[in-house]
Amino acid sequence: MSDTTYASDSSGDETRRTSVTKRGGGAPASRGRTTIADGVVEKIAGLAARDVEGVHAMGSGLSRTFGAVRDRVPGGGGSKSNATRGVKAEVGEVQTALDLEIVVVYGVSIADVAGDVRENVIAAVERMTGLEVVEVNIAVSDVKLPEDEEDEPEQRLQ
């Protein structure tokens, strides 16, 4: 961006040309573009949903089973997949939409848990990314019963 100004000498005989270059184009925060990957939004939403009381797990039974196997395999990348399990995000330039699949604890109000998850996820994603969350769809795929024990392998050695 360059503006040219003309200034005349005090004697009025000579006009000289000076070039003034304007640096920057406004506030530093507005110089450039920030893009946020779908996976980033999925991690934020997954962690925010897990923080809600009454949510036992995220994802369908099959994805949780595969995740448990991946967690036990060295180098399986269990921590990466665990954060985004049960979360799908569609991210645009200024908006995002989320689909979550959760497992709730038996005895809690599913409507209340879903509302709390929706509020927590929207607050976390909007605060951390600046994106507007246009919708959070929640599918409850299972209920964790009190007598269900986690599948912990028995130790072979005592």
C-alpha positions in Angstrom: 0.0 0.0 0.0 1.6 3.2 -1.1 0.3 6.8 -1.2 2.0 9.5 -3.1 2.0 13.1 -1.8 3.2 16.2 -3.4 5.0 18.9 -1.4 6.1 22.3 -2.8 9.3 24.0 -1.9 9.1 27.2 0.1 10.1 29.2 -2.9 7.2 27.7 -4.8 9.4 27.0 -7.8 9.9 23.2 -7.4 7.4 20.5 -6.6 8.9 17.3 -5.2 7.2 14.0 -5.0 7.4 11.9 -1.9 6.2 8.4 -1.5 4.8 7.3 1.9 4.4 3.6 2.5 1.8 2.6 5.0 2.8 -0.5 7.0 0.3 -3.1 8.1 -3.3 -3.1 7.4 -4.9 -2.7 10.8 -4.7 -4.6 14.0 -2.2 -7.5 14.0 -4.9 -9.9 14.9 -6.6 -9.2 11.6 -3.6 -9.8 9.4 -3.9 -13.3 8.2 -6.3 -16.2 8.4 -6.7 -18.9 11.1 -8.1 -22.3 10.2 -9.2 -24.9 12.7 -9.1 -28.6 11.8 -12.1 -30.8 12.5 -10.0 -32.9 14.8 -9.3 -30.0 17.1 -13.0 -29.2 17.5 -13.7 -32.9 18.0 -11.1 -33.2 20.8 -12.4 -30.1 22.6 -16.0 -31.3 22.3 -15.1 -34.9 23.5 -13.3 -33.7 26.6 -16.1 -31.2 27.4 -18.8 -33.9 27.1 -16.8 -36.3 29.3 -16.7 -33.7 32.0 -20.5 -33.8 32.5 -21.8 -36.0 35.3 -23.9 -38.8 34.1 -21.8 -39.5 31.0 -20.1 -42.8 31.3 -18.4 -43.1 27.9 -18.4 -41.8 24.4 -19.0 -43.7 21.2 -20.9 -46.9 20.3 -20.1 -50.3 21.8 -18.1 -51.3 18.7 -15.9 -48.2 18.7 -15.3 -48.5 22.4 -14.2 -52.1 22.0 -11.8 -51.2 19.1 -10.5 -48.3 21.2 -9.9 -50.6 24.2 -7.9 -53.0 21.9 -5.9 -50.0 20.5 -5.2 -48.8 24.0 -3.6 -52.1 24.9 -1.4 -52.3 21.8 1.9 -50.6 22.1 2.0 -47.7 19.6 -1.7 -48.0 18.9 -2.3 -44.3 19.4 -4.9 -44.9 22.1 -4.8 -41.4 23.7 -5.4 -39.7 20.3 -8.4 -41.8 19.4 -9.9 -41.7 22.9 -10.4 -38.0 23.0 -12.4 -37.9 19.7 -14.2 -41.2 20.1 -18.0 -40.6 19.6 -17.5 -37.1 18.2 -17.9 -35.9 14.6 -17.4 -32.2 13.7 -18.1 -30.3 10.6 -16.1 -27.1 10.7 -16.6 -24.1 8.4 -14.9 -20.7 8.4 -17.0 -19.2 11.2 -19.4 -22.0 12.3 -19.3 -25.6 13.4 -21.8 -28.4 13.9 -21.3 -31.4 16.1 -22.6 -35.0 16.4 -21.9 -36.8 19.7 -22.6 -40.4 20.7 -22.7 -41.0 24.4 -23.3 -43.7 27.0 -25.1 -42.5 30.1 -25.1 -43.9 33.6 -28.3 -45.8 34.6 -30.6 -43.7 36.8 -29.8 -40.3 35.5 -32.3 -38.2 33.5 -31.1 -38.6 29.8 -32.8 -35.3 28.9 -30.9 -33.5 31.7 -27.6 -35.1 30.8 -28.0 -34.3 27.1 -28.8 -30.7 27.9 -25.8 -30.4 30.2 -23.5 -32.0 27.6 -24.9 -29.6 24.9 -24.3 -26.5 27.2 -20.8 -27.6 28.2 -19.7 -28.5 24.7 -21.0 -25.3 23.2 -19.3 -23.2 25.9 -16.0 -24.9 25.5 -15.9 -24.9 21.7 -17.0 -21.3 21.3 -14.6 -20.1 24.0 -11.6 -22.0 22.7 -12.1 -21.6 18.9 -14.2 -18.5 18.4 -16.4 -20.5 16.1 -20.2 -20.3 16.4 -21.7 -23.7 17.3 -24.9 -24.0 15.3 -26.0 -27.4 16.5 -25.0 -30.2 18.8 -26.8 -33.5 18.0 -26.6 -36.1 20.8 -27.3 -39.8 20.3 -27.5 -41.9 23.4 -26.3 -45.3 22.3 -26.2 -47.2 25.6 -26.9 -47.1 29.3 -24.2 -48.2 31.8 -25.9 -50.5 34.3 -24.6 -50.8 37.9 -23.8 -54.5 37.6 -21.8 -54.0 34.4 -18.2 -54.4 35.2 -15.5 -53.0 33.1 -13.8 -55.7 31.1 -10.6 -55.8 33.1 -8.3 -58.7 32.2 -7.6 -61.0 35.1 -4.0 -61.0 36.2 -2.3 -64.3 35.4 0.2 -63.9 38.2 -0.6 -63.4 41.8 
